[in-house]
Amino acid sequence: MPMPFISRHRAVPALALLALAGTTNHARACVKITPPSIGLYARANVANDEANAPLGTPLSDWAKTPSFVYSGCTSSLPLALRTQFAGGLGQFVTYVNLEGQRYAAFQVYANSPLFIFRQTVIAENSGRKSTLPVGEFELNHPGILPDSSGTLASYFEMRTVGRGSPIQPATSDELHIFRFNVTPPSFPALKGYADLNSSIQVVQPTCEFLQSEQSVKLPDIRMLDLGSTSASVSFYVNMKCNVYRSFRIRLTDKLDPGNNNTALTPTPTSTAQGVRLQVLRNDVPFPMQGTWDFRGYGGGSYQYEQLAVRYVRTSGTLVPGTIGAMITITTNYL
């Protein structure tokens, strides 16, 4: 009987219609990209004593581009993205492992530092986020679900690492390292591109204070309101570092360099008794001669360390008046 064969032929177009319906629905994943192009300029300063750093050693922090924002997205469908190299001076050299990820590393001239890249897709209102390293030729990011407003964002980050041999500075002030073309395979009309540029210098590491001196004034307080301590007043140690490396900060009592307590020595003009000043870091009293380490961002960027000061009650009779103290802040390279 021919009937079973006729039945099988009729099942084929039904399956084809289902496949077409799924493809059409996926093509409506998002309707707009803003802006269609993004750019980044990052100053890559390499400390002269790190110019021969081992392969893959971080020489800068991650420098981040602005974001592509995809809007009008279907909330139930992830937006996959394909990133491809489309120009620039970058030449693949090798792979490096960093923070549990494997990155393709590129040079822009012989003996330049190596550059690695990663791409993040984020649905900011939902907290969903996915970051993947960019490979030798391209990156196919599977994407994530948009947030409740139908929006997704994507950005790139660039970092310099050691090449395992001596690094030389660039002869040009600015180098066009890469252009990335970014296309959702499900909606090619939403194509964007990202240009990443950098200057490269080998420099003596420095980390300078933006203020050589600063004064912090605490409000007047009544004796009955003092208790064991008062509320604190914050202040900031502002710095500009030219390389990405660790520094060590030390606080010293200027009027008594040997003091290793948290209570500061009063200035000679102080008249109050039974009270002193105390420095806090992370809301905890910080002892003089104490240190902590921090990482300079590099590239001449600004950063700060937050401290605070407060009144602290000491032994003896509390006598009203004024109280002052002085601290010295120093940094050393690690």
C-alpha positions as CSV (number, residue, x, y, z in Angstrom):
1,M,0.0,0.0,0.0
2,P,1.4,3.5,-0.9
3,M,-0.3,5.3,2.0
4,P,2.6,5.1,4.5
5,F,4.9,6.7,2.0
6,I,2.5,9.6,1.3
7,S,2.2,10.2,5.1
8,R,6.0,10.5,5.4
9,H,6.3,13.0,2.6
10,R,3.6,15.2,4.2
11,A,5.6,15.3,7.5
12,V,8.6,17.1,5.8
13,P,7.1,20.5,5.1
14,A,5.6,20.6,8.6
15,L,9.1,20.2,10.1
16,A,10.5,22.9,7.8
17,L,7.8,25.3,8.9
18,L,8.7,24.8,12.5
19,A,12.4,25.5,11.8
20,L,11.6,28.7,9.9
21,A,9.4,29.9,12.7
22,G,12.2,29.4,15.2
23,T,14.7,31.3,13.0
24,T,12.3,34.2,12.5
25,N,11.8,34.6,16.2
26,H,15.5,34.6,16.9
27,A,16.1,37.3,14.3
28,R,14.0,39.7,16.4
29,A,16.4,39.4,19.4
30,C,17.3,43.1,19.4
31,V,16.4,46.1,17.2
32,K,19.0,48.8,17.9
33,I,22.7,49.3,18.8
34,T,23.9,52.5,20.4
35,P,26.5,53.8,19.6
36,P,27.6,51.8,16.5
37,S,31.3,52.5,17.3
38,I,33.3,52.8,20.5
39,G,37.0,53.6,21.1
40,L,39.7,53.4,23.7
41,Y,43.0,55.2,24.2
42,A,45.2,53.7,27.0
43,R,48.7,54.8,27.9
44,A,50.9,51.7,28.4
45,N,53.7,52.8,30.7
46,V,56.1,50.0,31.6
47,A,58.4,50.4,34.6
48,N,62.0,50.2,33.5
49,D,62.7,47.5,36.1
50,E,59.9,45.4,34.7
51,A,60.7,45.7,31.0
52,N,62.1,42.2,31.1
53,A,59.2,40.7,32.9
54,P,58.3,37.0,32.4
55,L,55.8,36.1,29.8
56,G,52.2,36.9,30.9
57,T,53.2,39.2,33.8
58,P,50.6,41.9,34.1
59,L,52.1,45.3,33.4
60,S,48.9,47.3,33.5
61,D,45.4,47.1,34.8
62,W,42.5,46.3,32.5
63,A,41.6,49.4,30.4
64,K,37.9,49.4,29.5
65,T,36.1,50.8,26.4
66,P,32.6,52.4,26.5
67,S,29.8,50.0,25.9
68,F,27.7,49.0,23.0
69,V,24.1,49.0,24.2
70,Y,21.6,46.7,22.4
71,S,17.9,47.7,23.0
72,G,14.5,46.4,22.1
73,C,15.7,42.8,22.8
74,T,13.5,39.8,23.3
75,S,13.7,39.0,27.0
76,S,13.6,35.2,26.4
77,L,16.5,35.0,23.9
78,P,20.2,35.6,24.5
79,L,22.0,37.7,21.9
80,A,25.0,35.9,20.6
81,L,27.9,38.1,19.4
82,R,30.8,37.4,17.0
83,T,33.9,39.5,17.4
84,Q,36.5,39.5,14.5
85,F,39.7,41.4,14.0
86,A,39.4,43.9,11.2
87,G,42.6,45.9,11.2
88,G,45.3,47.5,13.3
89,L,49.0,46.7,14.0
90,G,48.4,43.8,16.2
91,Q,50.2,40.5,15.3
92,F,49.5,37.3,17.2
93,V,52.6,36.0,19.2
94,T,51.5,33.3,21.6
95,Y,48.9,32.4,24.3
96,V,49.2,33.3,27.9
97,N,47.4,32.1,31.0
98,L,46.1,34.7,33.4
99,E,43.6,34.5,36.2
100,G,42.4,31.1,35.1
101,Q,41.8,32.1,31.5
102,R,43.8,31.5,28.3
103,Y,44.4,34.7,26.2
104,A,45.8,35.3,22.7
105,A,48.7,37.8,23.1
106,F,49.6,40.3,20.4
107,Q,52.5,42.6,19.7
108,V,52.3,45.8,17.7
109,Y,56.0,46.0,16.8
110,A,59.0,43.9,17.5
111,N,59.8,44.0,21.2
112,S,56.6,45.7,22.2
113,P,54.7,44.6,25.3
114,L,52.1,42.0,24.6
115,F,48.4,43.0,24.6
116,I,45.5,40.7,25.6
117,F,41.8,41.4,25.3
118,R,38.5,40.2,26.8
119,Q,34.8,40.9,26.1
120,T,32.0,41.3,28.6
121,V,28.3,41.0,27.9
122,I,26.1,42.3,30.7
123,A,22.5,42.8,31.6
124,E,23.0,45.5,34.1
125,N,19.5,45.6,35.8
126,S,19.5,41.8,36.3
127,G,23.1,41.3,37.4
128,R,23.8,38.8,34.7
129,K,27.3,39.1,33.2
130,S,29.6,37.0,31.1
131,T,33.3,37.7,30.4
132,L,35.4,35.7,27.9
133,P,39.0,36.1,26.5
134,V,39.4,37.1,22.9
135,G,41.2,34.4,20.9
136,E,43.7,34.4,18.1
137,F,41.2,35.1,15.3
138,E,37.8,35.7,16.7
139,L,35.5,35.3,19.7
140,N,32.0,33.8,19.4
141,H,30.3,34.9,22.6
142,P,27.1,32.9,23.3
143,G,25.5,36.0,25.0
144,I,23.2,36.2,27.9
145,L,19.5,37.0,28.4
146,P,18.6,40.7,28.3
147,D,17.4,42.5,31.4
148,S,13.7,43.3,32.1
149,S,13.9,46.4,30.0
150,G,15.1,44.4,26.9
151,T,18.6,45.8,27.1
152,L,22.1,44.3,26.9
153,A,25.5,46.0,26.9
154,S,28.9,44.8,25.7
155,Y,32.4,46.2,26.1
156,F,36.0,45.3,25.6
157,E,39.0,45.5,28.0
158,M,42.7,45.6,27.0
159,R,45.7,44.8,29.2
160,T,49.5,44.8,28.7
161,V,51.6,41.8,29.8
162,G,55.3,40.9,29.7
163,R,56.7,39.2,26.7
164,G,59.5,37.2,28.4
165,S,62.2,39.3,26.7
166,P,63.2,43.0,26.9
167,I,60.5,45.5,26.0
168,Q,61.4,48.6,23.9
169,P,59.3,51.8,23.8
170,A,57.4,52.8,20.8
171,T,58.7,55.4,18.3
172,S,55.2,56.8,17.7
173,D,53.1,58.7,20.2
174,E,49.9,56.7,19.5
175,L,49.5,53.3,17.9
176,H,46.3,51.8,16.4
177,I,46.4,48.4,18.0
178,F,43.2,46.8,16.8
179,R,39.8,47.2,15.4
180,F,37.2,44.7,16.4
181,N,34.0,44.2,14.3
182,V,31.2,42.9,16.5
183,T,28.2,41.4,14.8
184,P,25.2,39.4,16.2
185,P,24.9,36.4,13.9
186,S,21.2,36.5,14.3
187,F,20.9,40.1,13.3
188,P,23.8,41.3,11.1
189,A,22.3,44.8,10.7
190,L,23.4,45.5,14.3
191,K,27.1,45.6,13.4
192,G,29.4,47.7,15.5
193,Y,33.2,48.2,15.8
194,A,35.7,49.1,18.5
195,D,39.0,50.8,18.0
196,L,41.7,50.3,20.6
197,N,44.7,52.6,20.7
198,S,47.7,53.0,22.9
199,S,51.0,54.7,23.5
200,I,53.9,52.7,24.9
201,Q,56.7,54.0,27.0
202,V,59.4,52.5,29.3
203,V,59.7,54.8,32.3
204,Q,61.0,55.2,35.8
205,P,58.1,54.4,38.1
206,T,56.7,57.3,40.1
207,C,53.7,57.8,42.3
208,E,53.3,61.5,43.3
209,F,51.0,63.1,45.8
210,L,48.7,65.7,44.3
211,Q,48.9,67.8,47.5
212,S,52.2,68.1,49.4
213,E,50.3,69.3,52.5
214,Q,46.6,69.2,53.6
215,S,44.7,70.2,56.7
216,V,41.7,68.4,58.1
217,K,39.5,70.3,60.5
218,L,37.3,68.4,63.0
219,P,34.1,70.1,64.3
220,D,34.0,71.4,67.9
221,I,32.6,69.0,70.3
222,R,31.2,69.4,73.8
223,M,32.9,67.6,76.6
224,L,29.7,65.9,77.6
225,D,29.3,64.5,74.1
226,L,32.8,63.1,73.7
227,G,32.5,59.7,75.3
228,S,35.5,57.4,74.5
229,T,35.7,58.7,70.8
230,S,33.9,61.1,68.5
231,A,32.5,60.7,65.1
232,S,35.3,60.7,62.4
233,V,36.0,63.1,59.5
234,S,37.2,61.5,56.3
235,F,40.1,62.8,54.1
236,Y,41.8,61.5,51.0
237,V,45.4,60.9,50.0
238,N,45.3,61.7,46.3
239,M,48.0,60.3,44.1
240,K,48.9,59.9,40.4
241,C,51.0,56.8,39.5
242,N,52.6,56.3,36.1
243,V,53.0,52.6,36.2
244,Y,50.9,49.5,37.2
245,R,52.9,48.2,40.2
246,S,52.6,47.8,43.9
247,F,53.6,50.6,46.4
248,R,53.8,50.6,50.2
249,I,52.3,53.5,52.2
250,R,53.6,54.3,55.7
251,L,52.1,56.7,58.3
252,T,54.4,58.3,60.8
253,D,53.7,60.7,63.7
254,K,55.6,63.7,62.5
255,L,56.1,65.1,66.1
256,D,57.2,61.7,67.5
257,P,58.6,59.4,64.7
258,G,59.1,56.6,67.2
259,N,55.4,56.6,68.2
260,N,53.8,53.3,67.3
261,N,50.4,53.9,69.0
262,T,47.1,55.0,67.4
263,A,47.0,58.3,69.5
264,L,48.9,61.1,67.9
265,T,51.3,63.4,69.7
266,P,49.7,66.9,70.3
267,T,51.2,69.9,68.6
268,P,53.0,72.4,71.0
269,T,50.1,74.9,70.6
270,S,47.5,72.4,71.8
271,T,45.6,73.4,75.0
272,A,43.1,70.5,75.5
273,Q,44.0,67.7,77.9
274,G,42.7,64.2,78.3
275,V,42.1,63.9,74.5
276,R,44.1,63.2,71.4
277,L,43.6,62.7,67.7
278,Q,43.5,59.3,66.1
279,V,43.7,58.2,62.4
280,L,41.5,55.4,61.0
281,R,41.7,53.3,57.9
282,N,38.7,51.2,57.0
283,D,37.1,52.5,60.2
284,V,39.8,50.9,62.3
285,P,42.3,52.9,64.4
286,F,45.6,52.8,62.5
287,P,48.9,52.6,64.4
288,M,51.7,55.0,63.5
289,Q,54.6,53.4,61.6
290,G,52.0,51.0,60.2
291,T,52.0,50.2,56.5
292,W,49.7,48.9,53.8
293,D,50.2,48.0,50.1
294,F,48.3,49.2,47.1
295,R,48.5,48.8,43.4
296,G,49.1,51.9,41.2
297,Y,46.7,52.0,38.3
298,G,49.4,53.2,35.9
299,G,49.2,55.4,32.8
300,G,49.2,58.6,34.8
301,S,45.7,57.9,36.2
302,Y,44.5,59.4,39.5
303,Q,43.6,57.4,42.5
304,Y,43.1,57.9,46.2
305,E,43.3,56.2,49.5
306,Q,40.6,57.2,52.1
307,L,41.5,57.8,55.7
308,A,39.7,59.4,58.6
309,V,40.5,61.3,61.9
310,R,38.6,61.6,65.2
311,Y,39.0,62.6,68.8
312,V,39.9,59.8,71.2
313,R,39.7,60.1,75.0
314,T,42.9,59.4,77.0
315,S,43.6,59.1,80.7
316,G,43.6,62.1,83.0
317,T,41.3,65.0,83.5
318,L,39.5,66.3,80.5
319,V,40.3,69.9,80.0
320,P,38.6,71.9,77.2
321,G,40.7,73.6,74.5
322,T,42.2,73.0,71.1
323,I,44.1,69.9,69.9
324,G,46.2,69.3,66.8
325,A,48.6,66.7,65.4
326,M,50.6,66.0,62.3
327,I,51.3,62.8,60.3
328,T,53.8,62.1,57.5
329,I,52.7,59.8,54.6
330,T,55.5,58.1,52.5
331,T,55.4,55.6,49.7
332,N,58.0,53.1,48.6
333,Y,58.1,50.8,45.5
334,L,57.8,47.1,46.0
